[in-house]
Amino acid sequence: MRVLVVGGGGREHAIVWRLAQNPTIDRLYAAPGNAGIAREATCVDIAADDVKELVAFAEREGIDLTVVGPEAPLVAGLADELEARGLRVFGPTAAAARIEGSKAWAKELCERHGIPAGRSLAFDDLDEAVAALEGFEPPYVVKADGLAAGKGVTVTEDRAEAVRALRRSLVERAFGEAGARVLLEEHLEGREVSAFAITDGRDVLPLALAQDFKRALDGDRGPNTGGMGAYSPVPWVDAETERRIRDEILVRAIRAMEAEGVRYRGILYAGLMLTAQGPKVLEFNCRMGDPEAQAILPRLRSDLGELILAACEGNLGNYVLHWALEACVTVVLASGGYPGEHRTGFEIQGLEEAGAMEGVVVFHAGTAERDGRVVTAGGRVLAVSGLGATLAEARARAYEACARISFEGMHHRSDIAAEVAEDPT
């Protein structure tokens, strides 16, 4: 079987790493891939959002299955174009990917179908949005409606800062067309968790829960990022809460889209707040999280390729997932200055030493190979995942591996999973 993985980040490296373990896959490609992915797949120089060239490649090379990692090509209709040519693809159509492509559409779907979520209002006019702030209590939550690479969210106690966030998005267009519409949202209190499910459009199979860390600095300080680390499982979520997440949010969301004539096939992500009233939706994504994928996939004992094929063929109904009892903690190593301006092109030292450690997998994100050297090529450079019998052991292993890696300007959070490793409840 010939498989193409679309994307070139840490999530896609984790997907490639698992797919490479399937003996029925004899040719594995990635577009565009990165220096780590290149060790396990053939990288092709096609941008992840170049729908036309990706489709042409899939047709030319006789690709049997395309697995789409990031959200942009899904929102742009890559799955639609492949399906129109009779090519098998794992990832939702553009209509279904609106659940991430438009936060306003996603929240309206929640309202129409009784999916628990915080109150929100959408605006494209600055004056109207500023006036509406009076109806919200601080902390104020301002979100760009479209795709902003995880950076279009402002949470602040300061009303003036909330107004500035609205102005940056609606007037200054800091996020381009993604910010031409904004949401004001009710701030939800509780603990955050990331929930995932794989679905064939009808049957919904939940994956392991994870928790990620969005802020750039220790103690959840600093600006929002695409994610600085994650861990799985989440021991403080009890079985009853997991059931509610499955039934009231994941399954209900798939049923809601089905009822509106939208078939969703792929992975659905729900960023949740566990409030005193139960789990509520913060956001939906139309793909696996990054870096949650790097914490979840090392724990998956079922064959990822078989699982994806079952979803593509509508055979998830009798599929049972198997998970390792081990925990996984993932720490992101980032370029200096990330998520703001940052320099790249610095050689990365210690990759082989860290990767050779027992129970450690080093996933590449923003890397490239130049003259036989692996160098930094993005904001989030690596995701270092450690496995262990407990979260404390997994965390220690991940940070020991991080200590063996270095590049100019490297920074990471030192508190990923620290609290839960000390007290799992």
NUDO-30822 format. One line per 10 residues: number of its first residue (from 1); their letters; for each residue x, y, z of C-alpha. Coordinates in steps of 0.5 Angstrom, whole numbers. Layout:
// NUDO-30822
NUM = a = X:Y:Z  ... $
END
This chain:
// NUDO-30822
1 = mrvlvvgggg = 0:0:0  2:7:-2  1:12:3  2:20:3  2:24:10  1:31:9  4:36:13  11:37:16  11:38:24  11:34:30 $
11 = rehaivwrla = 4:32:29  6:29:22  12:26:25  8:22:30  3:20:25  9:18:20  13:14:26  7:10:27  5:8:20  12:6:19 $
21 = qnptidrlya = 11:0:24  5:-2:19  8:-8:15  3:-7:9  5:0:8  11:-1:3  12:6:0  11:12:5  11:19:3  11:26:7 $
31 = apgnagiare = 9:33:4  13:37:5  16:33:11  22:35:16  29:32:17  26:27:22  20:25:18  26:24:12  29:18:16  22:14:16 $
41 = atcvdiaadd = 19:17:9  20:20:3  19:27:3  17:31:-3  17:38:-4  10:40:-4  7:45:1  2:42:6  -3:47:3  -2:47:-4 $
51 = vkelvafaer = -8:43:-6  -7:42:-13  0:40:-13  -2:35:-7  -8:32:-11  -3:31:-18  2:28:-14  -3:23:-11  -6:21:-18  1:21:-21 $
61 = egidltvvgp = 4:16:-16  -2:12:-15  -3:14:-7  -8:9:-4  -9:13:2  -8:20:4  -7:22:11  -8:30:12  -5:32:19  -6:40:19 $
71 = eaplvaglad = -12:44:19  -11:49:13  -11:44:7  -17:41:10  -21:47:10  -18:49:3  -22:43:1  -16:38:0  -21:32:2  -26:34:-3 $
81 = elearglrvf = -21:34:-9  -18:27:-7  -25:24:-6  -27:27:-13  -22:23:-16  -24:17:-13  -18:17:-8  -18:15:-1  -17:20:4  -17:21:12 $
91 = gptaaaarie = -19:28:14  -26:31:13  -29:35:7  -29:43:7  -36:43:10  -34:39:16  -27:42:17  -31:49:18  -32:46:25  -25:49:26 $
101 = gskawakelc = -25:54:20  -30:58:23  -30:58:31  -37:62:30  -40:56:26  -38:51:31  -41:55:37  -47:56:33  -47:48:32  -47:47:39 $
111 = erhgipagrs = -53:52:40  -57:49:35  -56:41:38  -55:42:45  -47:41:46  -45:44:52  -41:50:51  -40:57:54  -44:63:51  -41:67:45 $
121 = lafddldeav = -42:72:40  -39:74:34  -38:81:31  -34:84:24  -35:91:27  -31:94:32  -35:99:35  -41:93:36  -36:88:39  -33:94:44 $
131 = aalegfeppy = -40:95:46  -42:88:47  -36:87:52  -41:90:57  -45:84:57  -39:80:59  -35:79:66  -27:79:66  -23:75:64  -25:77:57 $
141 = vvkadglaag = -24:72:52  -23:75:45  -22:70:39  -20:70:32  -26:67:28  -21:63:23  -15:59:23  -9:63:27  -5:57:28  -7:57:35 $
151 = kgvtvtedra = -5:64:37  -11:68:35  -14:68:42  -13:73:48  -15:72:55  -15:78:60  -17:81:66  -16:88:63  -22:91:59  -17:96:55 $
161 = eavralrrsl = -13:90:53  -19:86:50  -21:93:46  -14:93:43  -14:85:42  -21:87:38  -18:93:34  -11:88:32  -16:83:29  -22:87:26 $
171 = verafgeaga = -18:94:24  -10:92:24  -12:85:21  -6:82:25  -9:75:23  -11:77:16  -18:74:14  -18:69:20  -19:75:24  -24:79:20 $
181 = rvlleehleg = -29:76:25  -28:75:32  -32:72:38  -33:74:45  -33:68:49  -36:67:56  -29:65:61  -30:58:63  -27:56:70  -24:49:71 $
191 = revsafaitd = -19:45:69  -18:44:61  -17:37:58  -16:35:50  -21:30:48  -20:26:41  -24:21:37  -24:18:31  -30:17:26  -32:14:20 $
201 = grdvlplala = -38:19:20  -43:15:24  -39:11:29  -35:15:34  -29:12:37  -26:16:43  -18:16:44  -14:17:50  -15:24:53  -9:29:54 $
211 = qdfkraldgd = -7:35:57  -3:41:53  0:47:56  -1:53:51  3:59:55  10:60:53  13:60:60  13:56:66  7:57:71  2:58:65 $
221 = rgpntggmga = 5:65:64  7:69:57  3:69:50  -1:63:47  3:58:43  1:53:39  3:48:45  9:47:49  8:40:52  3:35:53 $
231 = yspvpwvdae = 1:29:57  -3:23:57  -7:20:60  -10:25:65  -11:21:71  -16:26:75  -21:25:70  -26:20:72  -30:15:68  -37:19:69 $
241 = terrirdeil = -33:25:66  -30:21:60  -37:18:59  -40:25:59  -35:28:54  -36:22:49  -44:22:49  -45:30:50  -40:32:46  -36:28:41 $
251 = vrairameae = -42:23:39  -47:29:39  -42:33:35  -42:28:30  -49:27:30  -50:34:29  -46:35:23  -50:28:20  -56:32:22  -54:38:18 $
261 = gvryrgilya = -52:34:12  -45:34:13  -41:27:14  -35:28:18  -29:23:17  -23:23:21  -21:26:28  -25:30:31  -21:34:37  -25:38:43 $
271 = glmltaqgpk = -21:43:47  -26:42:54  -26:46:60  -29:41:66  -33:46:70  -37:45:76  -43:44:71  -39:39:67  -35:39:61  -36:45:56 $
281 = vlefncrmgd = -33:46:49  -28:51:49  -26:50:41  -26:44:36  -21:42:31  -21:38:25  -15:34:26  -10:31:32  -7:36:37  0:38:37 $
291 = peaqailprl = 3:37:41  -2:32:44  -1:27:38  6:26:40  4:24:47  -2:20:45  1:16:39  7:13:43  1:10:48  -3:7:42 $
301 = rsdlgelila = -2:-1:41  -7:-2:36  -4:-1:29  -6:6:27  -6:4:19  -11:-1:20  -15:4:25  -15:9:19  -17:4:14  -23:2:18 $
311 = acegnlgnyv = -25:9:19  -24:11:11  -28:4:10  -34:5:15  -32:-1:19  -31:3:26  -37:0:29  -33:-7:32  -26:-4:33  -23:-4:40 $
321 = lhwaleacvt = -17:0:41  -11:-2:45  -7:2:50  -1:2:53  -1:2:61  5:7:60  4:14:61  7:19:56  10:26:57  12:31:51 $
331 = vvlasggypg = 16:37:52  17:42:46  24:45:45  23:52:42  27:57:38  29:63:42  23:68:42  18:64:40  12:65:39  14:72:37 $
341 = ehrtgfeiqg = 20:73:32  25:68:32  32:66:28  33:59:25  38:55:22  42:53:28  45:46:28  42:42:33  46:38:38  45:31:41 $
351 = leeagamegv = 39:28:37  42:21:37  44:21:44  37:23:46  33:19:41  37:13:43  35:13:51  30:7:53  23:10:53  24:16:49 $
361 = vvfhagtaer = 22:19:42  24:25:39  19:28:34  22:33:29  17:39:28  21:45:25  27:42:23  31:41:16  37:38:14  43:42:11 $
371 = dgrvvtaggr = 50:40:8  48:33:13  47:37:19  40:38:22  38:45:23  32:49:26  27:51:21  21:54:25  19:56:32  17:49:35 $
381 = vlavsglgat = 23:45:33  22:39:37  18:35:41  21:30:46  16:25:49  18:20:55  14:14:57  14:11:64  10:7:68  8:13:72 $
391 = laeararaye = 7:20:69  13:22:74  17:17:71  15:19:64  17:26:66  23:25:68  25:21:62  23:27:58  27:32:61  33:28:62 $
401 = acarisfegm = 33:27:54  31:34:53  38:36:57  42:32:52  39:36:46  42:44:45  41:49:40  42:56:40  37:60:43  33:54:45 $
411 = hhrsdiaaev = 28:54:51  22:50:54  18:50:59  20:46:66  14:45:69  10:40:64  6:35:68  10:37:74  3:38:78  0:32:76 $
421 = aedpt = 7:28:77  7:30:84  -1:29:85  -5:25:80  -11:27:83 $
END
